[in-house]
Amino acid sequence: MTPAVLLDVAWWAATAFLAVQVAVFAVNAVTFPRLDVVGRAARRAGGGPGGRDRRPDDAPVGDAVSLLVPARNEAATLPDTLPALLAQGAGETIVVDDRSTDGTADVVRRLQATHPTLHLVEGAALPAGWSGKNWACHQAARAARGDVLVFTDADVVWRPGALTTLLAQLRRTGAGLATVWPRQRTVGWAERIAVPQVDLVLLGGLPHPLVGRTPFASLAAANGQVMAWTRDAYAHTGGHEALRGEVLEDVRLAQRAKARGVRLWLGLGGAALEARMYRTPTEVVDGFAKNVRAAAGSPALLAVLVLLNALAYTAAWPLAWLDARFLLPAVAGVAFRAGVAAKVGRPPREAVLQPLGPLALLAVVLRAASWRGGYVWRGRRYGAEGSR
């Protein structure tokens, strides 16, 4: 194959790869709801403080709602996030201390002195075949009394009114599962390069209108950072117990729920919900490495995705010196990330970092390969070698 033909193949591959993502994003830019936006719209449409004119996001939270937080080694995070969560007004907030070694339980106990609705569950030993988060969520659900179970990660910051707005969507749409992707707060360079790729995958890969309008379970997703279930829908789906060893449990739970006829509501957090997923470059790489193989579906597909990302987002820039046509995918890749950033509420100027995204993906894939079929997270090892 001549160099000219190779360039033709590379250009078509990069352009087609980006064209699909941009087309999906064009749909999602209009249709994918953002929690802070729907909350403002409801307030504008509402009337007085009570009666028939009551705004949907003014409905009380109350005893029917249980906030459930799986926590392992979150002593540095909970002092910042837990007070805001307690202020949401749920009937109970349950923190499951998943065998932490850093004083997580002590943080919860201190807050219990002034928050009677806060409960601490000392997590039981991890059974064989379970992932740590699934086991903690399962224990939280068993301890909960509410009719609505809201699972949220310890690093999610809930702004005032976020829970009432989320519950309003659950009621208004008749959904059994409402899930939200918080706006991701990034600090270091590794975070700024890698973490926003989650938004690109979501908004460039899952057409929002097809989630509710097609029967295909594969066209469904959820985010374990924020999942609000009706108790009936959670039980009907089988809960975390049904996917006890699954590392991508949030997506699989959504797919399982849709396959069983549960209605889903998907939204972006915007200014209402924010999270900082990882705090060091090592956490960034390890955090994504534990999910990357499950998310891709197969090693062969993962290899293809690594190649296409590298071609479209990174290699297109130097290739443009050889063939000016490559300016199209090069610029389109940066513009795509800028558009996604604007949609989720992040600074669009960070789009200039997008050519480095595939390098982060390569580091993630190499890290996953070093685990030889398993993965390591929060001091535990899962998978092929079976040790923890």
C-alpha positions in Angstrom: 0.0 0.0 0.0 1.5 3.3 -1.1 1.9 6.3 1.3 -0.8 8.2 -0.6 -3.3 5.4 -0.1 -2.3 5.1 3.6 -3.0 8.8 4.0 -6.4 8.4 2.3 -7.4 5.5 4.6 -6.2 7.4 7.7 -8.1 10.6 6.7 -11.3 8.7 6.0 -11.0 6.8 9.3 -10.3 9.9 11.4 -13.0 11.9 9.7 -15.7 9.2 9.9 -14.8 8.5 13.6 -15.2 12.2 14.5 -18.3 12.7 12.3 -20.3 10.1 14.2 -19.4 11.6 17.5 -20.1 15.2 16.4 -23.5 14.1 14.9 -24.5 12.4 18.2 -23.3 15.4 20.2 -25.4 17.7 18.0 -28.5 15.8 19.1 -27.4 15.7 22.7 -26.6 19.4 22.8 -30.3 20.0 22.4 -31.9 17.1 24.1 -29.7 16.0 27.0 -31.1 17.8 30.1 -29.0 19.5 32.7 -30.2 19.4 36.3 -29.5 23.1 37.1 -31.3 24.1 33.9 -34.4 22.1 34.5 -34.5 23.3 38.1 -34.4 27.0 36.9 -37.1 26.3 34.3 -39.3 24.8 37.0 -38.8 27.8 39.3 -39.7 30.2 36.5 -42.8 28.2 35.6 -44.0 27.9 39.2 -46.5 30.0 41.1 -47.0 30.5 44.8 -45.5 28.6 47.8 -48.3 26.1 48.1 -51.5 24.5 46.6 -51.9 23.8 42.9 -49.3 26.4 41.9 -46.6 24.7 43.8 -43.4 24.3 41.8 -42.3 20.7 41.2 -38.8 21.2 42.7 -40.4 22.7 45.9 -41.9 19.3 46.9 -40.5 18.3 50.3 -37.9 15.5 50.4 -38.8 14.0 53.7 -38.8 10.6 55.2 -39.5 8.7 52.0 -35.9 9.3 50.7 -32.7 7.6 51.8 -29.4 9.0 50.8 -26.8 6.2 50.6 -23.0 6.7 50.5 -20.5 3.9 50.1 -17.2 5.1 51.6 -13.8 3.6 51.7 -10.9 5.8 52.9 -12.9 9.0 52.4 -11.8 10.8 55.6 -10.3 13.7 53.6 -13.4 14.1 51.4 -16.4 13.7 53.7 -15.8 16.8 55.8 -16.4 18.9 52.6 -19.2 16.9 51.0 -21.2 15.3 53.8 -22.6 18.5 55.4 -24.0 19.6 52.0 -25.6 16.2 51.5 -27.2 16.3 55.0 -28.6 19.8 54.1 -30.6 18.3 51.2 -33.4 17.3 53.7 -33.6 13.5 53.2 -35.3 11.4 55.8 -32.0 9.6 56.4 -28.4 9.6 55.2 -26.6 6.3 55.5 -22.8 6.1 55.2 -21.3 2.6 54.8 -17.7 2.5 56.1 -16.3 -0.1 53.8 -13.4 -1.3 56.1 -11.6 2.1 55.8 -8.1 2.5 57.3 -8.0 6.3 57.5 -10.7 7.3 60.1 -13.6 7.6 57.7 -16.0 6.3 60.5 -14.7 9.0 62.9 -15.7 11.8 60.5 -19.2 10.4 60.3 -19.5 9.9 64.1 -18.5 13.6 64.7 -21.2 14.8 62.4 -23.8 12.4 64.0 -23.7 14.5 67.1 -25.5 17.4 65.3 -27.3 15.4 62.6 -29.8 12.8 63.9 -30.7 11.7 60.4 -27.1 10.6 59.7 -26.4 6.9 60.3 -23.2 4.9 60.1 -23.1 1.3 59.0 -19.8 -0.5 59.8 -19.3 -2.5 56.6 -19.0 -6.3 56.9 -16.0 -8.2 55.4 -16.0 -8.4 51.6 -17.5 -11.7 50.5 -15.9 -13.6 47.6 -17.1 -12.6 44.2 -18.1 -9.1 45.2 -16.5 -5.8 44.3 -16.1 -3.4 47.2 -18.5 -0.7 46.0 -21.2 -3.1 45.1 -21.0 -4.7 48.5 -21.1 -1.4 50.3 -24.1 -0.2 48.2 -25.9 -3.5 48.9 -25.4 -3.1 52.6 -26.7 0.5 52.4 -29.8 -0.6 50.5 -30.6 -3.3 53.1 -30.3 -0.7 55.9 -32.4 1.9 54.2 -36.1 2.6 55.1 -37.0 5.0 52.3 -39.1 4.4 49.2 -36.5 6.2 47.1 -32.9 5.1 47.3 -30.4 7.7 46.2 -26.8 6.3 45.9 -24.1 8.9 45.7 -20.4 8.8 45.9 -18.5 10.4 48.8 -16.8 12.9 46.5 -20.0 14.4 45.0 -20.9 17.9 46.1 -24.6 18.5 46.3 -25.6 22.2 45.9 -28.7 23.5 47.6 -31.9 22.2 46.0 -30.2 19.5 43.9 -32.0 16.6 45.5 -35.5 18.2 45.2 -34.9 18.9 41.6 -33.6 15.4 40.9 -36.7 13.9 42.7 -38.9 16.2 40.7 -37.6 14.6 37.5 -38.1 11.1 39.0 -41.7 11.9 39.7 -42.5 14.0 36.6 -41.2 11.3 34.2 -42.3 8.2 36.1 -38.8 6.9 36.0 -37.7 4.0 38.2 -34.1 5.2 37.8 -32.9 8.8 37.5 -29.1 9.2 37.1 -26.9 12.2 36.8 -23.3 12.9 35.6 -22.0 15.6 37.9 -19.8 18.4 36.5 -16.3 17.1 37.0 -14.0 19.4 38.9 -10.4 19.0 37.7 -7.2 20.5 39.3 -4.0 19.0 38.0 -3.0 18.5 34.4 -3.6 14.8 34.4 -7.2 15.4 35.6 -7.8 18.1 33.0 -6.6 15.9 30.2 -8.2 12.6 31.1 -11.3 13.2 33.2 -13.3 15.2 30.6 -13.0 12.2 28.2 -15.9 10.7 30.1 -18.1 13.6 28.9 -17.0 13.1 25.3 -17.8 9.3 25.5 -21.2 10.0 26.9 -22.3 12.9 24.8 -20.6 11.7 21.6 -21.6 8.1 22.0 -25.1 7.8 23.5 -28.0 9.6 21.7 -30.2 10.7 24.5 -33.6 10.4 22.7 -32.9 6.8 21.9 -32.6 5.8 25.6 -36.3 6.2 26.2 -37.6 5.6 22.6 -36.0 2.3 21.8 -36.2 -1.1 23.4 -32.5 -1.9 23.1 -30.9 -2.4 26.5 -27.5 -1.5 25.0 -28.8 2.1 24.5 -28.8 2.8 28.2 -26.3 4.1 30.8 -26.1 5.3 34.3 -23.5 6.9 36.6 -22.8 5.4 39.9 -21.9 8.8 41.3 -25.6 9.7 41.4 -28.4 7.1 41.0 -31.9 7.7 42.4 -34.0 4.5 42.4 -37.6 3.9 43.4 -37.4 0.9 45.8 -39.6 -1.2 43.5 -37.5 -0.5 40.4 -34.3 -1.3 42.4 -35.7 -4.6 43.6 -37.2 -5.5 40.2 -33.7 -4.9 38.6 -32.0 -7.1 41.3 -30.0 -4.3 42.8 -26.3 -4.4 43.2 -26.5 -8.0 44.3 -27.4 -9.0 40.7 -24.1 -7.6 39.5 -22.0 -8.2 42.6 -18.7 -8.7 40.8 -19.2 -6.2 37.9 -16.7 -3.3 37.8 -19.0 -1.3 35.4 -22.0 -1.9 37.6 -23.7 1.4 37.0 -24.0 1.0 33.2 -24.9 -2.7 33.6 -27.6 -1.8 36.2 -29.1 0.7 33.8 -29.1 -1.8 30.9 -30.6 -4.5 33.1 -33.3 -2.1 34.3 -34.2 -1.1 30.8 -34.4 -4.7 29.7 -36.9 -5.3 32.5 -39.1 -2.4 31.5 -37.9 0.2 34.0 -38.1 3.8 32.7 -34.8 5.8 32.9 -34.1 9.5 33.2 -30.5 10.7 32.4 -29.2 14.1 33.1 -26.1 16.3 33.5 -25.3 17.9 36.9 -24.3 21.3 35.7 -24.0 23.7 38.7 -26.2 21.5 40.8 -23.9 18.6 41.3 -20.1 18.6 41.1 -17.4 15.9 41.8 -13.7 15.5 41.8 -13.2 11.9 40.8 -9.4 11.6 41.2 -6.8 13.7 43.0 -3.4 12.4 41.7 -2.1 11.3 38.3 -1.8 7.7 39.7 -5.5 7.8 40.8 -6.5 9.1 37.3 -4.7 6.2 35.5 -5.8 3.5 38.0 -9.4 4.8 38.2 -9.9 4.6 34.5 -7.8 1.4 34.0 -10.1 -0.6 36.2 -13.0 0.2 33.9 -11.5 0.5 30.4 -11.7 -3.2 29.3 -15.3 -3.6 30.6 -16.3 -0.3 28.9 -14.8 -1.3 25.5 -16.3 -4.8 25.5 -13.4 -6.7 24.1 -9.6 -6.3 23.8 -9.9 -6.1 20.0 -12.4 -3.3 20.1 -10.3 -1.5 22.7 -7.3 -1.7 20.4 -9.4 -0.2 17.6 -10.6 2.6 19.8 -7.1 3.5 21.0 -5.9 3.6 17.4 -8.9 5.8 16.2 -8.5 8.2 19.1 -4.8 8.6 18.5 -5.4 9.1 14.8 -8.3 11.6 15.0 -7.2 13.7 18.0 -3.4 13.5 18.1 -1.9 12.3 14.8 -4.1 14.5 12.7 -2.1 17.6 13.7 1.3 16.4 12.4 -0.3 14.7 9.5 -1.7 18.0 8.4 1.8 19.1 7.5 1.8 16.2 4.9 -1.8 16.6 3.8 -3.9 19.7 4.5 -7.0 17.6 4.6 -6.1 16.5 8.1 -6.8 20.0 9.4 -10.5 19.1 9.2 -10.4 16.2 11.8 -7.7 18.0 13.9 -9.8 21.2 14.3 -13.1 19.2 14.6 -11.7 17.2 17.5 -10.8 20.4 19.4 -14.1 22.0 18.5 -16.0 18.9 19.6 -14.4 19.0 23.1 -15.1 22.7 23.4 -18.8 22.1 22.6 -19.0 19.3 25.1 -17.3 21.4 27.7 -19.8 24.2 27.2 -22.7 21.8 27.5 -21.6 20.3 30.8 -20.5 23.6 32.3 -16.7 23.3 32.0 -14.3 25.9 30.5 -14.3 25.4 26.7 -10.7 26.8 26.6 -9.5 23.4 28.0 -10.3 22.0 24.5 -6.7 22.8 23.5 -5.6 19.8 25.6 -7.6 17.4 23.6 -4.7 16.2 21.4 -3.2 14.9 24.6 -6.2 12.8 25.4 -5.2 9.7 23.5 -1.9 9.7 25.3 -3.7 9.5 28.6 -5.9 6.7 27.1 -2.7 4.8 26.2 -1.3 5.1 29.7 -4.7 3.8 31.0 -4.6 0.8 28.7 -1.0 -0.1 29.5 -1.8 0.1 33.2 -4.8 -2.2 32.8 -2.6 -4.7 30.8 -0.1 -4.7 33.7 -2.8 -6.2 36.0 -3.2 -9.2 33.7 -6.9 -9.5 33.7 -7.7 -8.1 37.2 -7.6 -4.7 38.6 -6.5 -2.9 41.8 -8.6 -0.2 43.5 -8.6 1.3 47.0 -6.0 -1.2 48.3 -7.9 -4.3 47.0 -7.1 -6.5 44.1 -9.8 -8.2 42.1 -9.8 -10.5 39.1 -7.6 -13.0 37.5 -5.3 -13.8 40.4 -8.1 -13.7 42.9 -6.1 -12.1 45.7 -7.2 -9.1 47.7 
